[in-house]
């Protein structure tokens, strides 16, 4: 009965490279959310997806960031041409249905941009 | 524009005493409030929640109080235990028509001393 699985746990990239973060939701959960936590900040909503659909991407930066949740496989958060300001912890969460906010979070992927 | 505010970055209490964590919000459209607990290098875990139509919710040692007129909520932990030492995030949902998007405060680091 695995929880939300994120990988990699730690990722180091140089400026200009691409970062791909993966998230497998809990079994039976069809709703996936990505949040970002900058140093000394709270978590900020980025995107909400269901299988093959982006439902709400209002928290995603307009450029370089994209997310997907394909029919098969994990959800992917992709950051192109990373910059130092992208250094953060990226948390994925899932839920079995649209609910009142009780989400199950993964352990996060910590991205460091050199 | 911080809609959910936790004005105390840290709190230190003695084991067995009460811990009170506070949270203020600005958006009166929020209809659900939650507390998440986070240990270092782990994802947040859901602790307790309260609907905006209630003023109190209790679960074991944890009680959340909501004062809608003051736009204020608090989490009481009685008695506090060393294992409660963690960062506590206040979160709110529902303001933008969908309850899937959580707005988090910056967190309060609670230390319970033996």
HADDOCK unambig.tbl for C-alpha pairs under 7 A between the chains (distance, minus, plus):
assign (segid A and resid 41 and name CA) (segid B and resid 106 and name CA) 4.94 0.50 0.50
assign (segid A and resid 42 and name CA) (segid B and resid 104 and name CA) 5.66 0.50 0.50
assign (segid A and resid 42 and name CA) (segid B and resid 105 and name CA) 5.37 0.50 0.50
assign (segid A and resid 42 and name CA) (segid B and resid 106 and name CA) 3.87 0.50 0.50
assign (segid A and resid 42 and name CA) (segid B and resid 107 and name CA) 6.27 0.50 0.50
assign (segid A and resid 43 and name CA) (segid B and resid 104 and name CA) 5.78 0.50 0.50
assign (segid A and resid 44 and name CA) (segid B and resid 103 and name CA) 6.84 0.50 0.50
assign (segid A and resid 44 and name CA) (segid B and resid 104 and name CA) 6.82 0.50 0.50
assign (segid A and resid 45 and name CA) (segid B and resid 101 and name CA) 6.55 0.50 0.50
assign (segid A and resid 45 and name CA) (segid B and resid 102 and name CA) 6.71 0.50 0.50
assign (segid A and resid 98 and name CA) (segid B and resid 100 and name CA) 6.37 0.50 0.50
assign (segid A and resid 99 and name CA) (segid B and resid 99 and name CA) 6.36 0.50 0.50
assign (segid A and resid 99 and name CA) (segid B and resid 100 and name CA) 6.60 0.50 0.50
assign (segid A and resid 100 and name CA) (segid B and resid 32 and name CA) 6.54 0.50 0.50
assign (segid A and resid 100 and name CA) (segid B and resid 93 and name CA) 6.98 0.50 0.50
assign (segid A and resid 100 and name CA) (segid B and resid 99 and name CA) 5.34 0.50 0.50
assign (segid A and resid 100 and name CA) (segid B and resid 100 and name CA) 6.73 0.50 0.50
assign (segid A and resid 101 and name CA) (segid B and resid 93 and name CA) 6.47 0.50 0.50
assign (segid A and resid 101 and name CA) (segid B and resid 99 and name CA) 6.24 0.50 0.50
assign (segid A and resid 101 and name CA) (segid B and resid 100 and name CA) 5.74 0.50 0.50
assign (segid A and resid 101 and name CA) (segid B and resid 102 and name CA) 6.46 0.50 0.50
assign (segid A and resid 102 and name CA) (segid B and resid 46 and name CA) 6.33 0.50 0.50
assign (segid A and resid 103 and name CA) (segid B and resid 46 and name CA) 6.96 0.50 0.50
assign (segid A and resid 104 and name CA) (segid B and resid 45 and name CA) 6.76 0.50 0.50
assign (segid A and resid 105 and name CA) (segid B and resid 43 and name CA) 5.44 0.50 0.50
assign (segid A and resid 105 and name CA) (segid B and resid 44 and name CA) 6.00 0.50 0.50
assign (segid A and resid 105 and name CA) (segid B and resid 45 and name CA) 6.66 0.50 0.50
assign (segid A and resid 106 and name CA) (segid B and resid 43 and name CA) 5.32 0.50 0.50
assign (segid A and resid 107 and name CA) (segid B and resid 41 and name CA) 6.83 0.50 0.50
assign (segid A and resid 107 and name CA) (segid B and resid 42 and name CA) 4.53 0.50 0.50
assign (segid A and resid 107 and name CA) (segid B and resid 43 and name CA) 4.13 0.50 0.50
assign (segid A and resid 108 and name CA) (segid B and resid 42 and name CA) 6.94 0.50 0.50
assign (segid A and resid 108 and name CA) (segid B and resid 43 and name CA) 5.99 0.50 0.50
